[in-house]
Amino acid sequence: MPIYEYWCDSCCRIISSYRHGLSMPPPPCPRCGNNELKRIFSTFSVQKTYKDIYEDILSDRELTQSMIRDDPRAIAEWNRRMSSGEKSPPEYEEITERMERGELPVTQIEEKRKELSG
């Protein structure tokens, strides 16, 4: 069910409401009770599926060729695309930054393992 946004002229607020469709009348303002809300254009996002992300990566010939050559920069790019902008833990960010500089992840992981085991 989509979320629609409305503007209340009476209390100058944006109201969000789940609606079955555009044919439904706007709800009353929950703050002031005004029944004359105006529908406004709201932003939306479309989430890519993992399949879409993989297809995007596989269609990038330069990236896939670099990954075949074990280029750490390509691996970092693959990880960035797969995470879809989600925040990574600090230790993962450090490894990713090092891969972006061209360091191989195997070396980084081994160093991190030694650091944690003492």
N, C-alpha and C positions, 0 to 999 in steps of 0.2 A: 504494500500500500504506500503510495507516494506521500511525501510531506509537502504541503503547500504553505507559502508564506503570505501573510496579509498585513496591510498597514491600517492602523487605527488613527484616524484624524483627531479623534477626541482626546486620547492620552499620548499620542505621538509615539507609539510603540509598534514593533514588528511582532506579529503573532505567528507561530508555527503550528500547523495542525495536520494530523493524518487524515486524508480524505480518500474516498473510493474513486473519485474522479472529478473532473471539472464541472460536471453537471450538478454536483451537490452545492447547495448554497453555502456561503462562508459562515463560519461559526461566529457566535457573539464574542466580543472581546472579553477575555477572562478577567481583565482588570477593572474595566469600567462598564461593561455590559453593552457597549455600542454594537448595534446590528448592521452598521453600514461600513464594513471593512472592505478595503480594496485589495484585490490580489496583486502581488508584486512578483517580478521575475526574480527567482532565486538561483543560486549557483548549485551545481551538482557535480558529482564525480562518477567516473566509471572505473571499476577495478578490473585490471587485467587478470585473467586466469594464469596459472603456471604454464599451461599449454601455450597461451598467447606469448608469454615472456620467452619460453623456449624457442618458439617459432621466430620471434624477433631476433634472438641471439643467433640462431642457426642461419637466418637470412643475411646476417652481417658477415660477409666473406672474410673481411680483414680480421675481425675478432676471432672467428673460428680458426683461421690459419695461424694466428698468434697463439691461440690456446693449444693447438696441435704441437707447436714448437715450445710449449711450456713457458711462455712468456709470462712472468709474474704480473705484469701490467694488465694483460688480457684476463688473467684469473681475477684480479681485483675488479676489473670492469664487469665481469660475469657476476661476481658477488654483489656488486652495487645494483646491477639490474635485477637480480633475483630478490634482493631485500626490499625492492619497491619503496625506498626512502625510509624504511623503518630504522630506528636508532639501534646501533649495535653496542654490545658491552665494550667498555674501554680497552680491554686487552685485545679484543677482536679488531677494534678500530686501529690500534697500534700495528697489528700485523698487516691490515689492509693498507695502511699508509706506507709501510715498508715495501709491500708488493708494488704499490704505485711508483716507488722509487727504483724498482727493478730487482729487489732482493727476492730470492726464491723462498716460498713458504715453508719448505721442508727444513731449511736452516732456522727460520724463525720459530717454528714449532718446537724443534729440538732445544733451542736456546730457552724458550719459555718453560719447557719441561724441566730443564736443569735448574732454572731460576726458582721454580716452585718446589722442587724436591730438595734444594739446598746443596 
